[in-house]
Structures are given as structure tokens and as C-alpha cells.
Amino acid sequence: MIFKYSGFDRSGNKIKARIEAIDIEDAKNKLNSRGIIYNSIKESSEGFFNKLNFKRKHVLSAKHLASLSRNIAIYLRSGIPIVNVIRLAKLQYEKDPVLSDFLTSLETSMDEGKSYYVALETQEILELPPFYKQSIKVAEESGSLSEVLFEMARFVEEGDKVAGKVKQALIYPMFIVIISVLMVAFMLTTVVPKITGMFTQLKQELPDVTKIVIAMGDFLGAYWLIIAVSIIIISFVFGYLVRTSKSFKFAYHEFLLKIPLFGKIIQTFELARFSYITSVLVRSGVTFVHAVKLASGILDNVAIREQFVNASKDLVEGKKFSTSLTKHGKNVDKSFIQAIALGEETSEVALVMENLANLYFEENRSKIDLFLSLMEPFLILFVGAMIGFIVVAMLLPIFSMNMGAM
């Protein structure tokens, strides 16, 4: 819980800040131990809502996470202890209440003797990526915290650039999809019934295509609310199963890998992430066995993660990682395995992993560009075909009437 307080420090300076504590009594004890004379102390409103579960942890944007990591790394390279670095960072982000509470939580934990990783793991303000926290843990153990923080900043920025590029490119196609769905729904529920009413009055025999369109319009008009509620329920159940059922999540992630082009993009990104994290850890002094074990656990796709985890277990037993991947990695490129085998033979694993990461990141950019360039004309063609189908279905009876009149 976060508490706001105001008072005077040991030097007699007036201060107004925040502190993390279990309850208000714990907060008062911590302030007394620091020699702070407080005038007022109360629980932060954000902490109150978090306690009632009205709010979850905040998600820090990739841009802010990269900036914070880089700033901390710069201070560390200057020889400043990590606790003092956090205090300096607090001054820099004091206008941001979320980051201020986050850094206050870290400061409080580290003042109690906890490591930077433990402070990150136990804080309740921000939701941080698992790979980020695990990388910090290994970096502290190896004494390379500043180097790893710099690398994490670069890695997070790279992922954010790719995600931003995809989001920006998807704006126009998504706009087309939304407009097309609204247009088709409007035609089926408003335009089609008016035209079919005319056909009914004329007792005209309708073609099968027209009957299908009319049936679709009647169904959508009668059950649109049920359809909308069903979609919401299915989405909720699907999200719940992905979060709670390991077997369902595994099957879903395995299905994603089988989708043409899209599955290849996922696979390439996971291999790039694994290669990058492994190279950073190995260059930071972590043993290859430990680095592989750690990097295997941070992959997002459960199907690929399980294959790498199984391969890392064989590596602990003394087997070559390339040999283990050949056995377990059915979703891993053969070229990737061959490159690792070469790195193991030449004892240049870190360099090979770094080159693989750069190669796969670049390859993924090309694949994403291809995917987006193909998606836009496909969507336009699909929308045109749907609307054209409805128009033709409505025109066929008119043509039949004209032919009959002739």
C-alpha cells in the first residue's frame, strides 16, 4: 500500500512524499526509523482502490520502460549505488504519480535490504514483463546490471517499433472492415427488406441466391442482439480459457503457428527474442546453460517455449543445445539449429546469437511488410465481393421481371 505524508526530515527541511507499507502503523514506523517527523499521513487513493481490487497493476508503456531502464543504467555507470539511483530517478519522475509510486516502492524495499530484482518482483504498482525481471535477476547475480539495463532498453524499443508499425499499418484495413460490416448490416436489415416487400406484392418467384440474402437479412434483423451478446460471451470465455487452461492455451498457440505467414512471423519473433536475450546474458558473464534456461522461460508462445525448455533440460545434462533442439524443436528452423551448432563448435555462441537476433528481427520486418501489403487488397476484394453478392441477389429478380415482360 502507498501512503502520502508531509513533514520534516532530519535536516529540518519540509518534505512531501510517499512511502510503501503494509498498513498505516507500518508506514509510521518506517518514517520514524528514517528520522522523519510527519504532520499528516494517509493512504493514497490509488492504493485504496487497488486494495478493493477496483484497479489492477498499471501497464508501463514500452517507451517509458525503455527510458527508465536507460536512465537507471546511466546512473549506475557513473558508480552511484542502486538505492541512490532510485532516489535520483524519483526526482526525475515526481510529476508522474504512477512512476513515482513505483520508484517509492522500490526505494522502500531496498532500504529494507532487498535486492533490486526482489523489489521489482514484490512491488504492486506496475506490471512488468517476466523476461525483463528475470534478466535483472541474472544481471544482479553476474554484476552486469547497467549493461543488461541498456540492452533491455534497446530490446524493448525494438519490439515497440515493430508493434507500432503493425498498429499503424492496421488502421486503414480495420477501418475498411468496420465500415464494410456496418454497410452490409445496414443493407441486410434496411434495404433488402424494402426490396423484398416489393417482390412479395408482385408474387414474383425469387432465385435461390435472392432467397439466401433475404433469409440472412431476416435472421440478422431478428437475432442481432443475441448475436452480439454471443460474440461477447465467446470472447470472454476464450480469454478466460487462454488465461487459466494450460492445455487450451497450448493448443491455441500451436494453431497460431500453423497459420500461413502469420505463424511464421510469430516463430521468427520468438527465435529473435530468444537469441537476443541469450546473447545479452552470455556477454554479461552468465553461463550458456543458465542463459538458455532463462531465455527459454521468457518466450510468449507456449508451444515454442515448451520445446526450448525441454531442450534446455538436456543441455543441463551435458548434451549439446543444437542436438537437443533437433530432437525437441519441431517449430524451430533448421538454419537456426545449424547456426547454434556452429557457435558451439567455435565457442562463439554469444556472437552467433547476436547475429541471429539481428537477422530474425530484419526478416520479421520484411514478413510484416509483406503481410500488411497483402492484407489491404484482400480486404478490399472481400468487401467488394460481399456487397456485390447482395446487389446481384437483389437485381436478379428485376432482370427476371424485365425478361418476362419482353
C-alpha positions as CSV (number, residue, x, y, z in Angstrom):
1,M,0.0,0.0,0.0
2,I,1.1,3.5,-0.8
3,F,0.8,6.3,1.8
4,K,1.1,10.0,1.3
5,Y,2.8,12.0,4.0
6,S,4.1,15.5,4.8
7,G,6.5,16.6,7.5
8,F,10.2,17.4,8.1
9,D,13.4,15.4,7.5
10,R,16.4,15.1,9.8
11,S,17.8,18.4,8.4
12,G,14.6,20.3,9.2
13,N,13.6,20.5,5.5
14,K,9.9,20.4,4.7
15,I,9.1,17.3,2.7
16,K,6.0,15.9,1.0
17,A,6.3,12.4,-0.4
18,R,5.0,8.8,-0.5
19,I,6.0,5.6,1.2
20,E,5.0,2.0,0.7
21,A,4.0,0.0,3.8
22,I,1.7,-2.9,4.9
23,D,-0.6,-0.6,6.9
24,I,-0.6,2.9,8.4
25,E,1.2,1.8,11.6
26,D,4.0,0.2,9.5
27,A,4.3,3.4,7.5
28,K,4.6,5.5,10.7
29,N,7.4,3.1,12.0
30,K,9.3,3.4,8.7
31,L,9.1,7.2,8.8
32,N,10.3,7.2,12.4
33,S,13.2,4.9,11.6
34,R,14.3,7.4,8.9
35,G,14.1,10.3,11.3
36,I,11.1,11.9,9.5
37,I,8.7,13.9,11.7
38,Y,5.4,13.7,9.9
39,N,2.5,16.2,10.2
40,S,0.0,14.1,8.2
41,I,-0.1,10.6,6.7
42,K,-2.9,9.0,4.8
43,E,-3.4,6.2,2.3
44,S,-3.1,7.1,-1.4
45,S,-6.4,6.9,-3.2
46,E,-4.8,4.6,-5.8
47,G,-3.7,2.3,-3.1
48,F,-7.2,2.3,-1.7
49,F,-8.7,1.3,-5.0
50,N,-6.1,-1.3,-5.6
51,K,-6.9,-2.9,-2.2
52,L,-10.6,-3.1,-3.2
53,N,-9.5,-4.7,-6.5
54,F,-11.1,-1.9,-8.4
55,K,-7.8,-1.4,-10.3
56,R,-5.1,-3.8,-11.5
57,K,-1.5,-3.1,-11.8
58,H,-0.6,-0.3,-14.3
59,V,1.0,-1.4,-17.5
60,L,4.0,0.8,-18.3
61,S,4.4,1.6,-22.0
62,A,7.4,0.3,-23.8
63,K,8.7,3.8,-24.4
64,H,8.6,4.7,-20.7
65,L,10.1,1.3,-19.7
66,A,13.0,1.8,-22.1
67,S,13.5,5.4,-21.0
68,L,13.5,4.4,-17.3
69,S,15.9,1.5,-17.9
70,R,18.3,3.6,-19.8
71,N,18.3,6.4,-17.2
72,I,19.0,3.9,-14.4
73,A,21.8,2.3,-16.4
74,I,23.4,5.7,-17.0
75,Y,23.4,6.5,-13.2
76,L,24.8,3.0,-12.5
77,R,27.7,3.5,-14.9
78,S,28.6,6.7,-13.0
79,G,29.3,4.5,-10.0
80,I,26.2,5.5,-8.0
81,P,24.7,2.8,-5.8
82,I,21.4,1.4,-7.0
83,V,19.4,2.7,-3.9
84,N,20.6,6.3,-4.6
85,V,19.9,5.8,-8.3
86,I,16.3,5.1,-7.5
87,R,16.1,8.2,-5.3
88,L,17.5,10.3,-8.2
89,A,15.0,8.7,-10.6
90,K,12.2,9.6,-8.2
91,L,13.1,13.3,-8.6
92,Q,13.1,13.0,-12.3
93,Y,9.6,11.3,-12.4
94,E,8.0,13.1,-9.4
95,K,5.3,14.6,-11.7
96,D,4.2,11.1,-12.8
97,P,2.2,9.6,-9.9
98,V,2.4,6.1,-11.2
99,L,6.1,6.0,-11.7
100,S,6.6,8.0,-8.5
101,D,4.7,5.3,-6.5
102,F,6.6,2.6,-8.4
103,L,10.0,4.1,-7.5
104,T,8.9,4.7,-3.9
105,S,8.0,1.1,-3.6
106,L,11.5,0.1,-4.9
107,E,13.2,2.5,-2.6
108,T,11.3,1.2,0.4
109,S,12.1,-2.4,-0.4
110,M,15.8,-1.8,-1.0
111,D,16.1,0.3,2.2
112,E,14.9,-2.9,3.9
113,G,17.9,-4.8,2.4
114,K,16.1,-6.4,-0.6
115,S,17.8,-6.7,-4.0
116,Y,16.7,-4.7,-7.0
117,Y,15.1,-7.8,-8.5
118,V,13.2,-8.7,-5.4
119,A,12.0,-5.1,-5.1
120,L,10.7,-5.3,-8.7
121,E,9.1,-8.7,-8.1
122,T,7.3,-7.7,-4.9
123,Q,6.1,-4.2,-5.9
124,E,2.3,-3.9,-6.7
125,I,2.3,-0.8,-8.8
126,L,3.5,-1.8,-12.3
127,E,3.0,-4.9,-14.4
128,L,6.5,-5.6,-15.8
129,P,7.3,-8.3,-18.5
130,P,8.6,-11.5,-16.9
131,F,11.7,-11.6,-19.2
132,Y,12.6,-8.1,-18.0
133,K,12.5,-9.1,-14.3
134,Q,14.4,-12.3,-14.9
135,S,17.1,-10.6,-16.9
136,I,17.5,-8.1,-14.0
137,K,17.8,-11.1,-11.6
138,V,20.6,-12.7,-13.6
139,A,22.3,-9.3,-14.2
140,E,22.5,-8.7,-10.4
141,E,24.0,-12.1,-9.8
142,S,26.6,-11.6,-12.5
143,G,27.4,-7.9,-11.6
144,S,26.4,-6.6,-15.0
145,L,23.2,-4.7,-14.2
146,S,24.0,-1.5,-16.1
147,E,24.9,-3.4,-19.3
148,V,21.8,-5.5,-19.2
149,L,19.6,-2.5,-18.5
150,F,21.0,-0.8,-21.6
151,E,20.3,-3.9,-23.6
152,M,16.8,-4.3,-22.2
153,A,16.1,-0.7,-23.2
154,R,17.2,-1.4,-26.7
155,F,15.3,-4.6,-26.9
156,V,12.0,-3.1,-25.6
157,E,12.4,-0.2,-28.0
158,E,12.9,-2.6,-30.9
159,G,9.8,-4.6,-30.0
160,D,7.8,-1.3,-29.6
161,K,8.9,-0.1,-33.1
162,V,7.6,-3.4,-34.7
163,A,4.3,-3.3,-32.7
164,G,3.8,0.4,-33.6
165,K,4.5,-0.2,-37.2
166,V,1.9,-3.0,-37.3
167,K,-0.7,-0.9,-35.4
168,Q,-0.2,2.0,-37.8
169,A,-0.5,-0.2,-40.8
170,L,-3.6,-1.9,-39.5
171,I,-5.6,1.3,-39.0
172,Y,-6.7,1.6,-42.6
173,P,-7.6,-2.1,-43.1
174,M,-9.5,-2.1,-39.8
175,F,-11.4,1.0,-40.9
176,I,-12.4,-0.8,-44.1
177,V,-13.6,-3.9,-42.1
178,I,-15.7,-1.8,-39.7
179,I,-17.3,0.3,-42.4
180,S,-18.0,-2.8,-44.6
181,V,-19.6,-4.7,-41.7
182,L,-21.8,-1.7,-40.9
183,M,-22.7,-1.3,-44.6
184,V,-23.6,-5.0,-45.0
185,A,-25.6,-5.0,-41.8
186,F,-27.5,-1.8,-43.0
187,M,-28.2,-3.3,-46.4
188,L,-29.4,-6.6,-44.9
189,T,-31.6,-5.1,-42.2
190,T,-32.9,-2.0,-44.0
191,V,-32.5,-2.0,-47.8
192,V,-33.2,-5.7,-48.5
193,P,-36.5,-5.9,-46.6
194,K,-37.9,-2.9,-48.6
195,I,-37.0,-4.5,-51.9
196,T,-38.3,-8.0,-50.9
197,G,-41.6,-6.3,-49.9
198,M,-42.0,-5.2,-53.5
199,F,-41.2,-8.8,-54.7
200,T,-43.8,-10.2,-52.3
201,Q,-46.5,-7.9,-53.6
202,L,-45.8,-8.9,-57.2
203,K,-45.8,-12.6,-56.2
204,Q,-42.6,-13.0,-58.1
205,E,-40.7,-16.3,-57.9
206,L,-37.3,-15.4,-56.4
207,P,-34.0,-17.0,-57.4
208,D,-32.2,-19.1,-54.7
209,V,-29.5,-16.5,-54.3
210,T,-32.1,-13.9,-53.5
211,K,-33.8,-16.2,-51.0
212,I,-30.5,-16.7,-49.3
213,V,-29.8,-13.0,-48.9
214,I,-33.4,-12.4,-47.7
215,A,-33.0,-15.2,-45.1
216,M,-29.7,-13.6,-44.0
217,G,-31.4,-10.2,-43.6
218,D,-34.3,-11.7,-41.7
219,F,-32.0,-13.6,-39.4
220,L,-29.8,-10.6,-38.7
221,G,-32.8,-8.3,-38.0
222,A,-34.4,-10.8,-35.6
223,Y,-31.4,-12.0,-33.7
224,W,-28.8,-9.2,-33.9
225,L,-28.9,-8.7,-30.1
226,I,-28.4,-12.4,-29.5
227,I,-25.5,-12.5,-32.0
228,A,-23.8,-9.5,-30.3
229,V,-24.2,-11.0,-26.8
230,S,-23.0,-14.4,-28.1
231,I,-19.8,-12.8,-29.5
232,I,-19.1,-11.0,-26.2
233,I,-19.6,-14.2,-24.2
234,I,-17.5,-16.3,-26.6
235,S,-14.7,-13.7,-26.4
236,F,-14.9,-13.7,-22.6
237,V,-14.8,-17.5,-22.4
238,F,-12.0,-17.7,-24.9
239,G,-9.9,-15.1,-22.9
240,Y,-10.7,-17.0,-19.7
241,L,-9.6,-20.3,-21.1
242,V,-6.4,-18.8,-22.5
243,R,-5.5,-17.4,-19.1
244,T,-6.5,-20.4,-17.0
245,S,-6.2,-23.6,-19.1
246,K,-2.7,-24.6,-20.0
247,S,-3.8,-27.3,-22.5
248,F,-6.2,-24.9,-24.2
249,K,-3.5,-22.2,-24.4
250,F,-1.0,-24.7,-25.7
251,A,-3.4,-25.9,-28.4
252,Y,-4.3,-22.3,-29.4
253,H,-0.6,-21.2,-29.7
254,E,0.2,-24.3,-31.7
255,F,-2.7,-23.4,-34.0
256,L,-1.3,-19.9,-34.5
257,L,2.0,-21.3,-35.6
258,K,0.2,-23.3,-38.4
259,I,-1.4,-20.2,-39.9
260,P,0.4,-19.3,-43.2
261,L,2.7,-16.3,-43.0
262,F,1.2,-15.2,-39.6
263,G,2.6,-18.3,-37.9
264,K,6.0,-17.7,-39.5
265,I,6.0,-14.2,-38.1
266,I,5.3,-15.5,-34.6
267,Q,8.0,-18.1,-34.9
268,T,10.6,-15.7,-36.2
269,F,9.9,-13.1,-33.5
270,E,10.2,-15.8,-30.7
271,L,13.5,-17.0,-32.2
272,A,14.8,-13.4,-32.4
273,R,13.8,-12.8,-28.7
274,F,15.4,-16.0,-27.5
275,S,18.6,-15.2,-29.5
276,Y,18.8,-11.6,-28.2
277,I,18.2,-12.4,-24.6
278,T,20.7,-15.3,-24.7
279,S,23.4,-13.2,-26.3
280,V,22.9,-10.4,-23.7
281,L,23.1,-12.8,-20.8
282,V,26.2,-14.7,-22.1
283,R,28.0,-11.4,-22.9
284,S,27.2,-10.3,-19.3
285,G,29.0,-13.2,-17.8
286,V,26.2,-15.7,-17.4
287,T,27.0,-19.3,-18.4
288,F,25.5,-20.5,-21.6
289,V,23.5,-23.2,-19.8
290,H,21.9,-20.7,-17.4
291,A,21.3,-18.2,-20.2
292,V,19.5,-20.8,-22.3
293,K,17.4,-21.9,-19.4
294,L,16.4,-18.3,-18.6
295,A,15.8,-17.3,-22.2
296,S,13.6,-20.4,-22.8
297,G,11.2,-19.4,-20.0
298,I,10.5,-15.9,-21.3
299,L,9.0,-16.9,-24.7
300,D,5.4,-15.9,-25.2
301,N,4.3,-18.8,-27.4
302,V,3.7,-21.7,-25.1
303,A,4.3,-24.3,-27.9
304,I,7.7,-23.0,-28.8
305,R,8.5,-22.3,-25.1
306,E,7.9,-25.9,-24.2
307,Q,10.3,-27.1,-26.9
308,F,13.0,-24.8,-25.8
309,V,12.5,-25.7,-22.1
310,N,12.8,-29.4,-22.9
311,A,15.9,-28.8,-24.9
312,S,17.4,-26.7,-22.1
313,K,16.9,-29.6,-19.7
314,D,19.0,-31.8,-22.0
315,L,21.7,-29.1,-22.0
316,V,21.9,-29.2,-18.2
317,E,22.6,-33.0,-18.5
318,G,25.6,-32.2,-20.7
319,K,24.2,-32.6,-24.2
320,K,24.7,-30.0,-27.0
321,F,21.9,-27.5,-27.3
322,S,21.8,-27.9,-31.1
323,T,21.4,-31.7,-30.7
324,S,18.6,-31.2,-28.1
325,L,16.8,-28.7,-30.4
326,T,17.0,-31.1,-33.3
327,K,15.2,-33.6,-31.0
328,H,12.6,-31.3,-29.4
329,G,12.3,-28.2,-31.7
330,K,9.7,-29.1,-34.3
331,N,8.8,-25.4,-34.7
332,V,12.4,-24.3,-34.9
333,D,14.1,-23.5,-38.3
334,K,16.9,-25.9,-39.3
335,S,19.1,-22.9,-40.2
336,F,18.7,-21.7,-36.6
337,I,19.9,-25.0,-35.2
338,Q,22.8,-25.2,-37.6
339,A,23.9,-21.7,-36.6
340,I,23.8,-22.7,-32.9
341,A,25.8,-25.8,-33.7
342,L,28.4,-23.7,-35.4
343,G,28.6,-21.4,-32.4
344,E,29.1,-24.3,-30.1
345,E,31.9,-25.7,-32.2
346,T,33.7,-22.3,-32.4
347,S,32.9,-21.2,-28.8
348,E,31.4,-18.0,-30.2
349,V,27.8,-18.7,-29.1
350,A,27.2,-15.1,-27.9
351,L,28.3,-13.6,-31.3
352,V,26.2,-16.2,-33.2
353,M,23.2,-15.5,-31.1
354,E,23.5,-11.7,-31.5
355,N,23.8,-12.1,-35.3
356,L,20.8,-14.4,-35.3
357,A,18.7,-11.9,-33.4
358,N,19.6,-9.1,-35.8
359,L,18.9,-11.4,-38.8
360,Y,15.5,-12.6,-37.5
361,F,14.4,-9.1,-36.5
362,E,15.2,-7.9,-40.0
363,E,13.5,-10.9,-41.5
364,N,10.4,-10.2,-39.4
365,R,10.2,-6.6,-40.7
366,S,10.1,-7.9,-44.2
367,K,7.4,-10.5,-43.4
368,I,5.3,-8.0,-41.6
369,D,5.5,-5.6,-44.6
370,L,4.5,-8.4,-46.9
371,F,1.6,-9.5,-44.7
372,L,0.3,-5.9,-44.5
373,S,0.7,-5.3,-48.2
374,L,-1.3,-8.5,-49.0
375,M,-4.0,-7.9,-46.4
376,E,-5.2,-4.5,-47.7
377,P,-6.1,-5.6,-51.2
378,F,-7.5,-8.8,-49.9
379,L,-9.9,-7.0,-47.5
380,I,-11.0,-4.6,-50.3
381,L,-11.7,-7.5,-52.6
382,F,-13.5,-9.4,-49.8
383,V,-15.7,-6.4,-49.0
384,G,-16.4,-5.8,-52.7
385,A,-17.4,-9.4,-53.2
386,M,-19.8,-9.3,-50.2
387,I,-21.6,-6.1,-51.3
388,G,-21.6,-7.3,-54.9
389,F,-23.2,-10.5,-53.9
390,I,-26.0,-8.7,-52.2
391,V,-26.5,-6.3,-55.1
392,V,-26.6,-9.1,-57.7
393,A,-29.1,-11.1,-55.5
394,M,-31.4,-8.1,-55.5
395,L,-31.1,-7.3,-59.2
396,L,-31.7,-10.9,-60.4
397,P,-35.5,-10.8,-59.8
398,I,-35.7,-7.4,-61.5
399,F,-33.9,-8.8,-64.6
400,S,-36.3,-11.8,-64.5
401,M,-39.3,-9.5,-64.4
402,N,-38.0,-7.5,-67.4
403,M,-37.2,-10.7,-69.4
404,G,-40.8,-11.9,-68.6
405,A,-42.3,-8.6,-69.8
406,M,-40.4,-8.9,-73.1
